[in-house]
Amino acid sequence: MSYLPKFSISPALLLEAEQIAALRERIASTVGNHAGLAPLQKDCCIRNAHASTAIEGNPVSLEQVRVLAEGRQLAKLEPRAQREVSNYLAGLRYAQKNADKNQIRQTDILALQEILAGGVMHQGKAGAYRSSLVQAGEHVAPPPSAVIGLMLELLGWWNKEAPGLSPIISSAILHYRFEAIHPFADGNGRVGRVLGLWELYRRGFDALYIIPLDEYFAQDRPRYYAALQEVRDTDDDLSAWLEYYAEGVHMSLQQAWIRIQALQGESSQKLVLRPRQEQLLHLLRDQGGMAPSQIWAELSISRQGAMDLLRPLLDAGVVEKVGGNKTGRYVLKQLN
């Protein structure tokens, strides 16, 4: 017997799917040669590792994660926090290495959890299902005696039924259902998020490994937890969760698109985006263009500060100015 998820396809979900398809097509037609995407792929792993561990309370900053990703240690940072980040990076590599695996078995899930939770568990044993009751927020997980059976049902669905669904839907369902079972004493959130990404990798949806989906969850944690809880409050109806998850995939693809534009710009020197520049690019995307005064007001910076952000983006061909001197606006440049 396999798990039978309950959901309906709403107009909002269909709209997200259409927008996602168009954005994926634009990205596919732009990147062409995948060799130039290595910096973006590395950056995506770093961002996912930072976001997913931050959700669990890890204090390591994004820049510190970049240091850890280089194999270096940070003397003033608590070893357990560093280990948790390094484990997550290793878990993502495990999922990517096994992206072509046809059948996922319990041993694969146990191996992934051991990678993610090894040396950092507060309770229980890494690589083994829990033997005690657990509660995550308002959710009381099934008893330990039910875990193996529920996991077998989920794996049966994942291997047999999930391929017949959109990868976005199957990834969302997998993420939620794993969290509902909560099969481990610790590390379930991290494992569930990697499983969602793994499904996107396996189905070829994120074959380039450029979607920072965990950042979406981390940017509004209360909404993330509320979306999970809403499924439980509606008798396990996943419909609203699927809309939320699809929105996350869409937003994550938009982030990847902005970073691809920076990498694919006209300048011979590839642009490495500073946080404020990335914030500016998101504003330009969301508003369709901004006057100089709007930029420095929105970012709370001086006119010179705004130009310091804009100049490298203009030189790289990522942003362009349209209109006259008095009516000019800065917009994202559409790359061919």
N, C-alpha and C positions, 0 to 999 in steps of 0.2 A: 504494500500500500504506500502511496506517495502523498505528500502534502497537497492540499487543494486550496490555493489562495482565492479569496473573494474580492472582486473589484469590478468596476465598470469603467468604460472609456468615456471620459467627459469631453465636451467641446474645448475646454481649457487645455486638457492633455493633448488633444489633437493639434491645437494651435502651436503648443510648445514643440511637438514632434515636427511640424512643418518648418518652423523656424530653425530647429536644430539641423534638419536635413539640408536646408539652404546654406547654413553656416558651415557645415561639414564639407559641402561641395565647394564652397569658396576657399576653404583652407586647403582642400585636396588639390585644387587647381593652382593654388599659389605656391605651395611648398615645393612641388616638383621633385627635386633631388632631396631625399631625406637626409643626406649626409650633413647638411648644414643645420639640422635640427638638434644636434647633440647638446648644445648649451641649453636649449629650451627644455629638452627631456630631463637633463640633470636638474635644472631649476624647478621643474614640476615635481620631481621626487622630493626635493628639499622642502618645497612649500607644503606638500601633502604630509611629510613627516612632522614639520613644525605644527601644522594645523591640527592634525589628529592627536598628537601628544598634548598640545595645549588644551584641547577639549577635556582631557583627563586631568588637567591641573599642572602640567609640566611647565616650569618657568623659563625654559630655554628660549631665547629670542631667535628670530629668523636668521640674523647674521651669525649667531652662535651655531645654529644648525649647519650653516654653510661651512664653518670651520670643522665641525664634526664629520661632515660629508667628505672632507679631504683626508680623513683618517687621523686628524690631530685631536689632542685633548685640551680641555680648558681647566687650568689649575684651580681657578676660584669657583668652579661650578661643581655642585654636588654630584658624585660619581653615578648615583642611581639615575638622576635626570639625564645625564649624558648617555648612559646605557640604554635608557628607554628610547631615545631618539635614534641611536645607532641600530637598535633592534628593528625599529620601524622601517628604516632605510633598507635593512636586510630583508624584511618581510615583503617590501615592494619588489625587490630584486627577485625574490622567490616566486612571486606571482608572475612577474614578467618572464622569468626563465621557464615557467610552466604554462605559458599562455596558449600553447598548442596541445595541452593535455585534454584528451577527449572525455575521460571519465574521472570524476573527482571522488575520492574515497575518504573514509574516516581517517585513515593514516595521513592523508594530505592535510586535513584540517588540524589534526593533532600536531603535525610537524610545523605548520604555520604558527600555531599558537605558541609552540615552544620557542620558535625564533623570536616572536614578538614579546613574549613575557619572560624569557629566560633571564634569571638574575634580578628581576624587578618585581616579582609578585609579592603582594602584601599577605596573601594567604593561598593555600592550596599548592599544587605541584604543576610546574610547567609541562605541557605536552600530555596532560591527563584530564579527563572530564572531572567535574567537581563531585565531591561526596557529601556536600552540605547544602542546606537551603541558602539561597541568596535573594537579595532584593535590590533593584536598581531604581532609585527614586520611588515612584508610586507602584512600580511593577514588581510583583512577587513572582519569581520564575518558577517553572514546574519543579517538582521534587527530583532529587538526583536519580531516583529509580526510573524516571521517565526519559532521562536525557538521551540515552543511546537510541531508544526507539524513535524519538522525535527527530534526532539527527539523521537516522537512516531514512525516515520519511522525507526529510528535506533534501537529502542527497539524491534520493530517487526522483524527486521532482526536478532538481537541478539538472540531472543527467538525461532525463527522458522528456520532460515537458517544457522546460525553460527554452530549449532551442526553437520552439514554435512561437515564441513571443518576441517582441521587440527587445533588443539588448537593454534599453533603458528600463523597460518594465521588469525584465527578469533580474536585472541588477538591483533595482529598488526592492523587489519582493525578497530577494535573497538577503539583503541587508536587514530588512525589518524582521524577517522570520528568525534569522540567527539571533538577533538581539532579544526576541521574545523567548526563545529557548534558553538563552544565557547559559550555555553548556559548561563554562569554565568558572572557576572560583575568582579569577581576575583576568583582565585583558580583553573582555568580550567586546567592548566598544572598538578597540583598535583592530581586532580580528574581523569584526563585522564590516568595518569600513574598507579594509583590504579586500575582503571577499567581494564587495560591491565593485571595486576597481578591477579585480581579477576577472569578474564576469565580463566587464567592458573590454578587457584585453583579450579574453578567450573568444569573444564573438567578433573580434576585429573592429569593434566600434572605436576603440582608442588604441589602434595598432601602433600609433606613434608615441604613446605614453606621454601625452601633453596636456591632459585634462586634470587640473588641480581641484578635484571635486571636494576633497576634505576641507579646503579653504572656505568653500561655500557653507559647509556645516559649522565651521568654527566662527565665521563672521557674525552669526546670530545664533548663539548656542541655545538661548531660551526657545527660539522658534524651532530649532532642530529637535529638542526634547519634547516640545509641545506637539510637533508633527508625529513623532513616534507614539506619544500618549494618546493622540486622537484616534489612532487605529484601535487601541485597546478599549477606548470609550465608545466605539461604534461597532462593537461585536466583531472585531477583526476585519472590518471593511477597509481595504487598502486604497480606495479611490482617491482620497484627499492626499494620502502619502505619495502616491504616484505623481500627482500634479506637483507637489513640493519637490520631489526628487528630479523630475524632468526640468523644472525651473533651474535646479542646481546644475544639471548637465548643461543646460543652455547658457547660464551665466559663466560656467567654467570654460566652455568653448569660446565665449566672447573674450574672456581673459587671455586664453591661449591665442586668439586671433590678434589681439592687441600686441602681444609679445612677439608673434610672428612678424607683424608689420615692422616692429623695431629691428628684428633680425634681417628682414628682407629689404630694408630701406635702400635708398639710392646711394648713400654714402659708402665709400670703400672701407671705412672703418665702422664695424658693427657697433650698434648702440647698446649699452648696458643700462637699463632703465633704473633710475633712482626711485624710491618710494613716492616722492612728490610728483615725479613725472608720470608714474603709472596712475596716480590719483587723477592727475590732469587729463590723461588719455581717457579714463573712464568718464570723466565729466563731459568731455567733448563728444564721446560716443552717446551718452545718455541724452544730452541736450542738442545734439546735431550741430554744434558750433557755438562759440562764445566770443564776445567782444573782449578786448584786453581788460577793460575795467571790471567785467564780470569775473574774469579769471583771478585777478588779485583780490577781489572781494570774497569770492568763494573759498579761496585757499588762505585768506588772511595773510597775504604777503605784499611786499611793496611792488611797484611797477617794475623796478629793476629786477627784483626777485622773480617776477613772472617771466621776464625776458630771458633770464638765466636758465629757466626751465625750458622755455620754448625754443631757444636758439639751437640746441643740439637736435631737437625733434624736427625742426625745419631743415637743418643741414642734412639729416638722414632721410628726408623725404617721407617722414611719417605723418607730419602735419603740414598744412599749407594755409596761407592767408588768402581769403577771397574778399572782394569788395574794395572800396576806395580807402584813402587814408583815414577819413573820419567815420566811415561806416564799415570798416573792415572787421572781419571775424576770422577766427582760427577754427579750422575743421580738420577731421581726420582725412588723410588722403587715401583714396581707394587705389590699391595697387593692382596692376594688371597681372 
